[in-house]
Amino acid sequence: MAEVEQEAKAQLADLVRSRRMELRLSLRGFAAACVDPVAGEGGLIGHGWVDRLEKGMSVTPPQLPELRALAAGLNLALPVVQEAAAAQFMGITPHYANSGEARALVTYAEGMSEAERRQLLAIVEAYDRSRTTR
């Protein structure tokens, strides 16, 4: 398997492992922190599943409720976790501008209310108009 493919396939595992260590959570502590904020449901992520994921063993790919729970446990935006899971389990890697700012904007916008997104869009459009009329 190509090195690039191996990197993509390990993205969720690497994200979970590194972030769990940053948060200083045990496997059980992390699993307990993984609660789907939409359904208010815990127990979707087991410590054994996390252990197998981090060790690169075969696991059942997480569905949306599990991804939301993982994002909550990792204290990260859902799109970050979804992107890592898509890369690992589906081989899907989105392409963004080389600078990375586009990716950051998309990630932050997902966590905004509709009114906040409209405000951000208005700012971007106003900037673009002022830039093109110079």
N, C-alpha and C positions, 0 to 999 in steps of 0.2 A: 504494500500500500504506500502511496506517495506520502512524503512527510507533511505536506500541506493538508491532505485528507486526515491524517492522524491528529494534527493540531485542531482541526475543525471538530472532529469527533469527540475530543476531550474537553470542549469548551464548558459545558454545564458542570462536569465533574470538577474541573479546575476552579471554576467560579465558586462553587459550593465549598470546596475544600479551603480555598484561600480566604473567602469571606467568613467562614465559620471560625477559622483560626484567628482572624482579625477581631471577631466578636468574642473570642475566648469561650466558645460554647462547646460542651461535650456533644457527642452524637445524640444522646438522649435529651439534653437541654435544647439542642437545635431542633430536634424533631418536635419537642413540646412547643417551641416558639412558632412553628409552621402552622398557622391558623388561616384558613381562607377568610379574608375580610368581608367578602360578599355574603357568603353563607354563614359566617361566624362559626365555621366547623373546623375543629381540630382533629388530630388523629389521621389525617390524610397522608402524612409523610411519616414513615416509620424509621427508627434509628438504623435498623438493618438495611433498609433500602439505601439510606444515605451512605452507610459504610460500603456497601457493594458499589454504589455509584463512584465514590471517591477512589476506590481500589481498581476501577476500570473493569469491573465485572458486569455481566449482563443484568440489566434491570428493565422493568416495564417502563416505557416512556411515559412521562407525566402528562396528564390531560390539563385542561384549563384550571379547574379548581386546585389541583396540586401545584400548578405553576404559580397561581396567586398565593397559595400557602408558602411556597418556597420563597417568593419575593418578600412576603411579610417576614419570614424567619431570617432572611438575609438582610432585611432592611434596605432593599433595592427597588427601583422602579420595575414594574412588571415587564415592560418591553425589553429590559436588559436580560432578564431571566428567560423570556420567550426566545430572544435571539440566540442565546447560548444553547437552549434546548433544541431549537430548529437546526442549528449547526451540528450538534452532536447526534441527534436522532434522525434527521432528515437530510443532512448534507446541504442545508440551505444557509448561505451566507449573504446577507444583503450588502450592497455596494453603496458607499457614501462618498462624499467629497473627500479628497485626500487629507484635508486638514482635520477632519473629525468634528468640526463644529456642527455640520448638518446632523450628524448622528446625535450629538448632545441636544440639539434643539428638538429633534423628534422625541427623544427620551423624556425631556422635561415637559414638552407639550402634552404628552400622554397623561401626566399627573395633574394637569391644569383643568379648571372648570371650563365650560364652553365660553363663558364671558371672558375669562383670562386668555383663552386661545384666540378669540376674536381681537382682543386688545393687542396681543403679540403680532397677529397677522397685520393689523392696521399699522403697527410700528414698522414692520418689514416693508409693507407696500409704500408707506410714506418715505422711507429711506430710499427705496428703489426709484421712486419718482424724482426725489431730489438729486439723486446720483445721475439719472439720465437726462435731466434738464440743465445740467451744468454746461 
